[in-house]
Amino acid sequence: MSRLLFLLVCVLNVTFATAQMDDKFYYPSKELKSIEWTYYKEIEYGVESDTIYALILKPYKKPTTTIIYCHGAGGNVTHYIPLTKVLVENGFQVIMPSFRGYGKSTGSPTHVNIASDGQMLFDSLTKMDGVKETQIVIYGASMGSQIATHLAKNNQDKIEGLILEGALSSFADIAAFYAPEYKYFLENNFATPYSAKTDIEEIDRIPKLIIHSEEDKDVPFIQGRTLFEIAPEPKEFLVFEGNHLEAIQVETDKVIERIMKMIN
């Protein structure tokens, strides 16, 4: 029995160490919801054999700040418009890149191609007329917190701040939360190319706003708290009462106030 147990441990160890299990983290939808905003622009980029889509929501007045919004694991960018529209109504221009496989984007999402596509889109979008003249803030929602933090770490000299809402501390940590029976292996052997709790340690040149609800049932509050504690100054932690990713709707004034503080 001890030998069989040892072999099982070895197999699990190798499996978790070599596989990123991307398909367990991303749940793209092709169902498109209506874009309930008057001024918007849709753009596409060719990457390898795929097409990456992005949606730009424009405020009524000329914007001074652009927020690059990295969406979560489910749905697609059109599903997040009720959240980002609040930002646009308050004068921010919002760009919503769509990961591969989500909405109009083709292909399949992986940790690696989301990271490479994210940097490509960041480079291209920040050179566009109407964007390059503005301040840039990166906003990561839920699973989007991983790529948002990764982009922020690599582009600190080009952005004004990083916002993480309902953020997971790492792919391994959220996997361990949903599969506690594999907690030890996931936390110690799971191979991922990047994680928010590692990347955020190096983000010391820009302010960071971390938003999390103590009632969050999708991503435990402790993961947002962990990111805040690891992050270097300047940083701020906004705790609210509500469900996952509801802060912008239930605490609009507080969120907008802190974004304005960040860019000023």
Rosetta silent file (secondary structure, phi, psi, omega in degrees, C-alpha in Angstrom):
SEQUENCE: MSRLLFLLVCVLNVTFATAQMDDKFYYPSKELKSIEWTYYKEIEYGVESDTIYALILKPYKKPTTTIIYCHGAGGNVTHYIPLTKVLVENGFQVIMPSFRGYGKSTGSPTHVNIASDGQMLFDSLTKMDGVKETQIVIYGASMGSQIATHLAKNNQDKIEGLILEGALSSFADIAAFYAPEYKYFLENNFATPYSAKTDIEEIDRIPKLIIHSEEDKDVPFIQGRTLFEIAPEPKEFLVFEGNHLEAIQVETDKVIERIMKMIN
SCORE:     score description
SCORE:     0.000 S_00000001
   1 L     0.000  -43.410 -179.273    0.000    0.000    0.000 S_00000001
   2 H   -62.376  -35.767  179.532    2.781    2.460    0.882 S_00000001
   3 H   -68.633  -41.258  178.101    4.439    1.838   -2.484 S_00000001
   4 H   -63.352  -41.051  178.327    1.175    2.446   -4.342 S_00000001
   5 H   -63.319  -41.621  178.590    0.623    5.632   -2.394 S_00000001
   6 H   -61.430  -42.730  179.480    4.130    6.783   -3.199 S_00000001
   7 H   -64.575  -39.775  178.904    3.557    6.129   -6.922 S_00000001
   8 H   -62.907  -43.674  177.947    0.263    8.030   -6.813 S_00000001
   9 H   -59.806  -42.550  179.748    1.946   11.006   -5.199 S_00000001
  10 H   -63.207  -42.745  179.991    4.643   10.957   -7.878 S_00000001
  11 H   -63.400  -47.154  178.989    2.068   10.839  -10.696 S_00000001
  12 H   -62.482  -40.202  179.479    0.051   13.711   -9.236 S_00000001
  13 H   -59.168  -49.753 -179.800    3.211   15.681   -8.657 S_00000001
  14 H   -64.007  -41.668 -179.043    4.343   15.340  -12.264 S_00000001
  15 H   -60.148  -50.427 -177.555    0.854   16.066  -13.582 S_00000001
  16 H   -70.283  -31.140 -176.921    0.452   19.306  -11.683 S_00000001
  17 H   -75.841  -26.399 -175.148    4.025   20.402  -12.279 S_00000001
  18 H  -106.405  -17.713 -177.328    3.892   19.992  -16.052 S_00000001
  19 L  -109.284  136.049  177.739    0.282   20.846  -16.897 S_00000001
  20 L   -94.025  -11.449  175.833   -1.259   24.294  -16.613 S_00000001
  21 L    49.572   48.198 -176.533   -4.787   22.905  -17.124 S_00000001
  22 H   -54.980  -37.544 -176.183   -5.864   26.056  -18.967 S_00000001
  23 H   -66.257  -13.127  178.278   -9.255   24.598  -19.864 S_00000001
  24 H   -85.579   -9.683 -174.896  -10.124   24.438  -16.150 S_00000001
  25 L  -109.152  -25.072 -173.587   -9.799   28.214  -15.746 S_00000001
  26 L  -115.484  133.321 -178.235  -11.467   29.749  -18.796 S_00000001
  27 E  -130.527   71.232 -175.868  -15.138   29.455  -19.762 S_00000001
  28 E   -68.763  148.986  175.948  -15.622   31.554  -22.901 S_00000001
  29 L  -123.776  142.523  176.387  -19.036   32.305  -24.349 S_00000001
  30 L   -95.592   -7.046 -179.522  -19.888   33.221  -27.933 S_00000001
  31 L   -71.088  118.703 -177.843  -23.254   34.660  -26.944 S_00000001
  32 L   -98.550  129.687  175.584  -23.107   38.403  -27.582 S_00000001
  33 L   -94.827  159.872 -178.056  -25.233   40.813  -25.585 S_00000001
  34 L   -65.867  145.605  179.116  -26.319   44.188  -26.910 S_00000001
  35 L   -90.328   99.011 -174.699  -23.888   47.052  -26.461 S_00000001
  36 L   -87.849   61.914  175.637  -25.953   49.513  -24.466 S_00000001
  37 L  -152.448  142.112 -172.733  -23.810   52.551  -25.048 S_00000001
  38 L   -72.595  -46.985 -173.306  -24.015   55.181  -27.773 S_00000001
  39 L  -106.089  108.522  177.203  -20.371   55.827  -28.557 S_00000001
  40 E  -150.851  162.494 -179.415  -18.226   52.772  -29.096 S_00000001
  41 E  -138.122  139.444  176.871  -15.726   51.332  -31.538 S_00000001
  42 E  -111.209  133.453  179.281  -14.877   47.735  -32.387 S_00000001
  43 E  -131.823  156.286 -179.350  -11.386   46.779  -33.530 S_00000001
  44 E  -133.248  147.990  176.938   -9.708   43.544  -34.549 S_00000001
  45 E  -131.386  138.306  174.750   -6.119   42.304  -34.614 S_00000001
  46 E   -88.119  127.874  178.081   -4.709   39.267  -36.371 S_00000001
  47 E  -133.197  117.022 -176.071   -2.520   37.085  -34.162 S_00000001
  48 L    54.088 -124.192  179.081   -1.047   33.907  -35.626 S_00000001
  49 L   -99.354    9.275 -177.054   -4.065   32.187  -37.211 S_00000001
  50 E  -111.280  168.396  176.181   -6.567   33.856  -34.861 S_00000001
  51 E  -121.455  127.710  179.334   -8.375   37.168  -34.638 S_00000001
  52 E  -104.795  132.271 -175.577   -8.469   39.159  -31.412 S_00000001
  53 E  -108.458  148.111  174.191  -11.356   41.548  -30.845 S_00000001
  54 E  -143.217  147.671 -179.667  -11.519   44.609  -28.602 S_00000001
  55 E  -117.681  131.309  177.865  -14.307   47.003  -27.720 S_00000001
  56 E  -113.477  119.434  175.649  -13.746   50.682  -26.929 S_00000001
  57 E  -100.023  124.064 -174.717  -16.439   52.532  -24.985 S_00000001
  58 L  -107.535  136.537  177.085  -16.103   56.293  -25.322 S_00000001
  59 L   -74.382  170.350 -177.971  -17.478   58.893  -22.870 S_00000001
  60 L   -68.871  -32.717  178.850  -19.520   61.876  -24.019 S_00000001
  61 L  -104.499  160.373  179.154  -16.645   64.291  -23.385 S_00000001
  62 L   -58.536  123.296 -175.259  -13.034   63.984  -24.505 S_00000001
  63 L   -79.628  151.004  173.225  -11.405   61.590  -22.017 S_00000001
  64 L  -106.931  -12.741 -178.773   -8.222   62.257  -20.086 S_00000001
  65 E  -135.665  135.957  175.199   -7.933   58.680  -18.806 S_00000001
  66 E  -112.882  130.629  176.824   -8.273   55.312  -20.517 S_00000001
  67 E  -106.035  120.465  174.816   -8.991   52.182  -18.492 S_00000001
  68 E   -91.017  113.077 -171.388   -7.906   48.879  -20.039 S_00000001
  69 E  -102.159  116.453  178.793  -10.364   46.368  -18.577 S_00000001
  70 E   -96.358  112.330 -172.268   -9.321   42.702  -18.403 S_00000001
  71 L   -73.838  171.410 -177.710  -12.463   40.597  -18.113 S_00000001
  72 L   -83.993 -167.766 -171.917  -13.072   37.493  -16.008 S_00000001
  73 L   -74.302  -28.503 -176.087  -13.180   33.786  -16.791 S_00000001
  74 E  -105.058  167.223  175.854  -16.779   33.556  -17.962 S_00000001
  75 E    68.822 -141.355  174.405  -18.883   35.204  -20.652 S_00000001
  76 L  -160.505 -177.942 -172.042  -17.209   37.755  -22.953 S_00000001
  77 H   -58.668  -32.141 -178.855  -16.686   41.513  -23.042 S_00000001
  78 H   -67.248  -23.491  178.826  -20.350   42.254  -23.823 S_00000001
  79 H   -75.035  -18.285 -176.996  -21.329   40.567  -20.544 S_00000001
  80 H   -99.147    0.444 -178.776  -19.193   43.066  -18.600 S_00000001
  81 H   -59.496  -39.257  176.870  -20.667   46.209  -20.151 S_00000001
  82 H   -57.232  -26.607  177.608  -23.062   46.814  -17.199 S_00000001
  83 H   -83.407  -47.025 -175.747  -19.930   47.112  -15.037 S_00000001
  84 H   -75.365  -23.988 -179.913  -17.724   49.146  -17.358 S_00000001
  85 H   -60.980  -32.223  178.199  -20.546   51.459  -18.443 S_00000001
  86 H   -61.906  -38.585  178.414  -20.470   52.998  -14.968 S_00000001
  87 H   -66.803  -41.360 -179.536  -16.863   53.982  -15.584 S_00000001
  88 H   -66.791  -38.936  178.344  -17.693   55.513  -18.968 S_00000001
  89 H   -61.862  -22.367  178.931  -20.596   57.456  -17.465 S_00000001
  90 L   -99.082   16.692  170.352  -18.039   59.025  -15.127 S_00000001
  91 L    97.419    0.185  179.602  -15.835   60.237  -17.974 S_00000001
  92 L   -91.181  141.901  169.782  -13.388   57.380  -18.441 S_00000001
  93 E   -85.872  133.120 -176.130  -12.684   55.760  -21.782 S_00000001
  94 E  -120.683  126.341  175.227  -12.775   51.984  -21.390 S_00000001
  95 E  -109.575  128.067 -176.465  -11.041   49.478  -23.656 S_00000001
  96 E  -119.388   92.845  175.180  -12.124   45.860  -23.261 S_00000001
  97 E   -67.605  143.887  178.785   -9.828   43.344  -24.992 S_00000001
  98 E  -107.169  119.649 -178.979  -11.465   39.981  -25.659 S_00000001
  99 L   -64.543  160.804  179.409   -9.275   36.957  -24.955 S_00000001
 100 L   -55.759  137.204  178.546   -9.012   34.221  -27.555 S_00000001
 101 L    88.538  -14.758 -178.375  -12.163   32.139  -27.774 S_00000001
 102 L   -94.161  131.114  176.145  -14.330   34.799  -26.102 S_00000001
 103 L    56.761 -123.211 -178.092  -17.098   36.499  -28.071 S_00000001
 104 L   -82.511   -9.151  179.184  -15.879   37.507  -31.516 S_00000001
 105 L   -76.596  141.943 -179.083  -12.286   36.447  -30.846 S_00000001
 106 L   -96.157  176.192  177.867  -11.266   33.125  -32.364 S_00000001
 107 L    86.217 -163.672 -179.711   -9.043   30.348  -31.014 S_00000001
 108 L  -131.009  139.326 -178.285   -8.793   29.005  -27.476 S_00000001
 109 L   -77.249  138.900  170.843   -7.556   30.809  -24.350 S_00000001
 110 L  -137.962  161.141  177.340   -4.405   29.698  -22.543 S_00000001
 111 H   -55.796  -42.792 -174.451   -2.342   31.379  -19.840 S_00000001
 112 H   -69.674  -47.359 -176.586    0.490   31.885  -22.325 S_00000001
 113 H   -73.927  -25.936  174.618   -1.444   33.335  -25.260 S_00000001
 114 H   -65.302  -39.547  178.785   -3.473   35.625  -23.007 S_00000001
 115 H   -66.212  -47.216 -178.498   -0.203   37.075  -21.701 S_00000001
 116 H   -68.910  -41.052  177.810    1.360   37.517  -25.154 S_00000001
 117 H   -65.378  -38.393 -179.786   -1.880   38.847  -26.690 S_00000001
 118 H   -60.916  -43.096  179.375   -2.318   41.190  -23.763 S_00000001
 119 H   -69.173  -39.668  177.498    1.082   42.794  -24.277 S_00000001
 120 H   -61.039  -46.231  179.842    0.545   43.033  -28.034 S_00000001
 121 H   -65.240  -40.837  178.178   -2.829   44.706  -27.518 S_00000001
 122 H   -58.912  -47.652 -179.363   -1.407   47.030  -24.875 S_00000001
 123 H   -61.176  -42.781 -177.298    1.365   48.148  -27.230 S_00000001
 124 H   -72.767  -46.337 -175.948   -1.035   48.663  -30.127 S_00000001
 125 H   -66.565  -38.291 -176.981   -3.883   50.295  -28.245 S_00000001
 126 L   -74.998   -5.461  175.010   -1.722   52.785  -26.337 S_00000001
 127 L   -99.577   -4.498 -177.892   -0.363   54.091  -29.652 S_00000001
 128 L   -73.729  144.975  171.400   -3.822   54.812  -31.064 S_00000001
 129 L   -60.647  137.525 -177.791   -5.085   58.347  -31.552 S_00000001
 130 L    91.173  -11.527  177.294   -7.509   59.107  -28.767 S_00000001
 131 L  -118.890  -43.996 -175.655   -5.663   56.771  -26.418 S_00000001
 132 L   -64.056  -20.585  178.968   -2.020   57.804  -26.533 S_00000001
 133 L   -84.353   -5.814 -174.764   -2.950   61.291  -25.297 S_00000001
 134 L  -105.240  163.072  170.711   -4.596   59.886  -22.163 S_00000001
 135 E   -75.220  148.914 -176.640   -3.406   58.461  -18.888 S_00000001
 136 E  -115.440  131.012  173.446   -3.612   54.652  -18.761 S_00000001
 137 E  -125.448  137.440  177.249   -4.982   52.548  -15.911 S_00000001
 138 E  -103.472  131.260 -176.671   -5.209   48.747  -16.018 S_00000001
 139 E  -122.153  119.201  178.778   -8.248   47.144  -14.378 S_00000001
 140 E  -109.106  123.512 -179.657   -8.352   43.387  -13.718 S_00000001
 141 E  -106.840  122.032  176.685  -11.678   41.758  -12.853 S_00000001
 142 L    54.534 -120.171 -179.769  -11.665   38.315  -11.217 S_00000001
 143 L   -60.793  -27.213  177.431   -9.585   35.975  -13.438 S_00000001
 144 H   -64.708  -11.464  178.036   -8.523   39.043  -15.415 S_00000001
 145 H   -63.171  -29.129 -177.362   -6.523   40.064  -12.354 S_00000001
 146 H   -68.721  -50.654  179.463   -3.748   37.698  -13.404 S_00000001
 147 H   -70.965  -34.283  179.057   -3.054   39.233  -16.814 S_00000001
 148 H   -60.814  -45.568  179.874   -3.762   42.750  -15.476 S_00000001
 149 H   -67.260  -38.463  179.220   -1.086   42.405  -12.797 S_00000001
 150 H   -63.352  -44.332  178.576    1.310   40.834  -15.278 S_00000001
 151 H   -65.428  -41.511 -179.368    0.830   43.719  -17.721 S_00000001
 152 H   -62.364  -42.180  179.582    1.176   46.299  -14.960 S_00000001
 153 H   -59.808  -39.971 -175.306    4.456   44.785  -13.783 S_00000001
 154 H   -87.363   -4.002 -176.286    5.915   44.940  -17.297 S_00000001
 155 L  -137.617   36.240 -175.634    4.629   48.431  -18.166 S_00000001
 156 H   -61.816  -29.015 -178.525    4.958   50.478  -14.984 S_00000001
 157 H   -80.542   -3.205 -176.423    6.541   53.378  -16.816 S_00000001
 158 H  -115.996   -3.322 -176.692    3.556   53.631  -19.175 S_00000001
 159 L  -127.959  162.578 -178.551    0.596   53.490  -16.803 S_00000001
 160 L   -97.526  -20.233 -178.469   -0.786   55.500  -13.892 S_00000001
 161 E  -179.332  170.452 -179.975   -2.142   52.661  -11.792 S_00000001
 162 E  -128.345  131.674  176.244   -3.502   49.149  -11.341 S_00000001
 163 E  -119.205  130.568  177.099   -6.981   48.195  -10.092 S_00000001
 164 E  -124.846  122.508  178.393   -7.835   44.627   -9.085 S_00000001
 165 E  -120.052  131.145 -178.796  -11.410   43.674   -8.203 S_00000001
 166 L    57.280   39.474 -170.166  -12.393   40.251   -6.906 S_00000001
 167 L   -81.991  141.942  171.330   -8.850   39.173   -7.638 S_00000001
 168 L   -90.287  143.949 -177.285   -7.399   35.723   -7.156 S_00000001
 169 L   -71.102  -30.004  174.798   -3.922   35.629   -5.695 S_00000001
 170 L  -167.568  163.913  175.379   -2.787   33.002   -8.228 S_00000001
 171 H   -59.449  -42.216 -178.640   -4.119   30.298  -10.544 S_00000001
 172 H   -64.630  -39.671 -178.002   -2.899   27.682   -8.069 S_00000001
 173 H   -66.494  -40.481 -179.964   -4.592   29.365   -5.104 S_00000001
 174 H   -71.921  -33.597  176.770   -7.996   29.539   -6.777 S_00000001
 175 H   -64.665  -40.475  179.414   -7.633   25.932   -7.958 S_00000001
 176 H   -65.812  -32.464  177.966   -6.852   24.880   -4.385 S_00000001
 177 H   -65.908  -41.415 -177.802   -9.971   26.725   -3.185 S_00000001
 178 H   -86.299  -18.337  177.752  -12.204   24.798   -5.584 S_00000001
 179 L  -131.111   68.451 -174.301  -10.342   21.490   -5.219 S_00000001
 180 H   -60.362  -23.214  179.565   -9.235   21.438   -1.565 S_00000001
 181 H   -67.027  -19.474  178.471   -8.406   17.738   -1.727 S_00000001
 182 H  -109.273   17.355 -173.752   -5.448   18.668   -3.980 S_00000001
 183 H   -52.267  -48.920 -176.386   -4.496   21.782   -2.018 S_00000001
 184 H   -60.221  -48.140 -177.819   -0.979   20.651   -1.090 S_00000001
 185 H   -66.339  -41.598 -178.449   -0.009   19.644   -4.626 S_00000001
 186 H   -65.509  -43.282 -176.872   -1.585   22.683   -6.250 S_00000001
 187 H   -72.109  -26.093 -174.527    0.012   25.178   -3.896 S_00000001
 188 H  -108.670  -18.196 -173.549    3.454   23.602   -4.073 S_00000001
 189 H  -131.373   -6.328 -175.947    3.790   22.046   -7.519 S_00000001
 190 L   -70.416  124.970 -175.864    1.312   23.655   -9.913 S_00000001
 191 L   -91.957  119.284  173.734    3.176   25.205  -12.848 S_00000001
 192 L  -133.890  145.287 -176.523    1.916   28.573  -14.104 S_00000001
 193 L   -71.904  -18.497  178.855    3.822   31.101  -16.211 S_00000001
 194 L  -163.121  158.498  176.154    2.767   34.035  -13.999 S_00000001
 195 L  -151.707  149.102 -176.855    0.660   34.831  -10.939 S_00000001
 196 H   -61.264  -40.433 -174.937   -0.632   38.029   -9.402 S_00000001
 197 H   -71.590  -19.136  174.133    0.923   37.424   -5.989 S_00000001
 198 H   -85.935  -47.056 -177.093    4.364   37.044   -7.580 S_00000001
 199 H   -65.790  -36.561 -173.781    4.074   39.890  -10.079 S_00000001
 200 H   -67.606  -21.779  177.807    2.612   42.408   -7.649 S_00000001
 201 H   -62.162  -25.556 -176.888    5.735   42.235   -5.484 S_00000001
 202 H   -96.971   -0.484 -178.501    7.606   44.030   -8.275 S_00000001
 203 L   -93.358   90.248 -174.464    5.038   46.775   -8.866 S_00000001
 204 L  -120.025    3.838 -177.020    6.499   49.583   -6.787 S_00000001
 205 L  -106.568   -6.085 -177.723    6.311   52.597   -9.116 S_00000001
 206 L  -133.118  154.123  175.835    2.535   52.993   -9.445 S_00000001
 207 L   -71.327  150.616 -178.804   -0.438   53.104   -7.041 S_00000001
 208 E  -129.412  130.549  176.874   -2.500   49.950   -6.646 S_00000001
 209 E  -116.131  119.957  179.731   -6.165   49.713   -5.676 S_00000001
 210 E  -113.099  125.284 -174.928   -7.429   46.304   -4.571 S_00000001
 211 E  -118.629  129.638 -179.708  -11.194   45.877   -4.219 S_00000001
 212 E  -156.108  145.495  176.415  -12.835   42.855   -2.619 S_00000001
 213 E   -97.550  137.878  175.770  -16.040   41.912   -0.839 S_00000001
 214 L   -68.272  -15.611 -179.220  -15.940   39.954    2.398 S_00000001
 215 L   -97.730    4.848 -176.606  -19.079   38.203    1.088 S_00000001
 216 L   -61.799  120.950 -179.984  -17.459   37.109   -2.197 S_00000001
 217 L   -99.051  -10.392 -179.570  -18.367   33.471   -2.829 S_00000001
 218 L   -90.286  -42.520  175.733  -16.501   33.136   -6.147 S_00000001
 219 L  -129.582  116.259 -174.752  -13.055   34.273   -5.027 S_00000001
 220 L   -59.367  144.165 -178.124  -12.432   34.197   -1.260 S_00000001
 221 H   -53.939  -35.577 -176.933  -11.721   37.498    0.454 S_00000001
 222 H   -59.933  -27.400 -179.504   -8.399   36.202    1.788 S_00000001
 223 H   -71.973  -38.699  174.018   -6.977   36.137   -1.744 S_00000001
 224 H   -66.515  -41.405  178.112   -7.584   39.857   -2.227 S_00000001
 225 H   -61.766  -39.955  178.667   -6.196   40.525    1.249 S_00000001
 226 H   -60.019  -45.532  179.594   -3.112   38.463    0.413 S_00000001
 227 H   -61.559  -41.967  179.964   -2.421   40.570   -2.681 S_00000001
 228 H   -62.886  -43.557 -178.118   -2.792   43.767   -0.690 S_00000001
 229 H   -66.947  -34.609  180.000   -0.408   42.621    2.019 S_00000001
 230 H   -75.499  -34.335 -173.358    2.216   41.515   -0.517 S_00000001
 231 L   -62.992  137.749  174.691    1.974   44.639   -2.669 S_00000001
 232 L   -72.301  160.433  171.079    4.522   47.409   -2.106 S_00000001
 233 L   -66.152  154.387   -3.001    3.372   50.944   -1.404 S_00000001
 234 L   -79.711  143.194 -177.431    1.595   52.943   -2.724 S_00000001
 235 E  -156.531  159.345  177.351   -1.520   50.832   -2.299 S_00000001
 236 E  -148.853  145.016 -178.981   -5.080   50.960   -1.013 S_00000001
 237 E  -118.936  120.211  178.722   -7.609   48.292   -0.058 S_00000001
 238 E  -108.821  114.433  178.710  -11.319   48.938   -0.587 S_00000001
 239 E  -101.584  133.841  179.557  -13.632   46.499    1.195 S_00000001
 240 E  -135.226  167.458  176.789  -17.327   46.511    0.290 S_00000001
 241 L  -103.492  123.431 -178.492  -20.476   44.534    1.025 S_00000001
 242 L   156.506 -174.447 -178.679  -21.918   42.696   -1.942 S_00000001
 243 L   -86.869  176.802  179.675  -21.355   39.930   -4.435 S_00000001
 244 L   -54.197  126.089  176.692  -18.401   39.197   -6.707 S_00000001
 245 L    64.377   25.464  179.868  -17.514   42.206   -8.925 S_00000001
 246 L   -96.184   -0.744 -172.764  -20.370   44.370   -7.610 S_00000001
 247 H   -57.923  -44.332 -175.531  -18.220   47.163   -6.183 S_00000001
 248 H   -64.988  -21.713 -179.822  -18.557   49.515   -9.153 S_00000001
 249 H   -94.575  -38.910 -176.722  -22.345   49.239   -8.875 S_00000001
 250 H   -92.559  -19.074  179.075  -22.904   49.274   -5.097 S_00000001
 251 L  -131.767   48.092 -175.285  -20.021   51.602   -4.185 S_00000001
 252 H   -53.954  -51.014 -175.377  -19.775   53.723   -7.328 S_00000001
 253 H   -60.908  -41.857 -179.338  -18.765   56.951   -5.596 S_00000001
 254 H   -65.901  -41.623 -179.783  -16.031   55.290   -3.533 S_00000001
 255 H   -65.893  -47.282 -179.856  -14.546   53.494   -6.526 S_00000001
 256 H   -62.141  -41.674  178.914  -14.581   56.607   -8.730 S_00000001
 257 H   -58.277  -42.591 -177.717  -13.098   58.703   -5.914 S_00000001
 258 H   -74.012  -31.714  175.077  -10.191   56.289   -5.519 S_00000001
 259 H   -66.953  -42.542  178.569   -9.544   56.113   -9.256 S_00000001
 260 H   -62.550  -38.995  176.393   -9.424   59.904   -9.395 S_00000001
 261 H   -62.293  -40.517 -178.754   -7.006   59.905   -6.468 S_00000001
 262 H   -62.602  -47.273 -174.873   -4.871   57.360   -8.306 S_00000001
 263 H   -80.824  -14.092  179.620   -4.544   59.342  -11.542 S_00000001
 264 L  -101.096    0.000    0.000   -4.055   62.665   -9.786 S_00000001
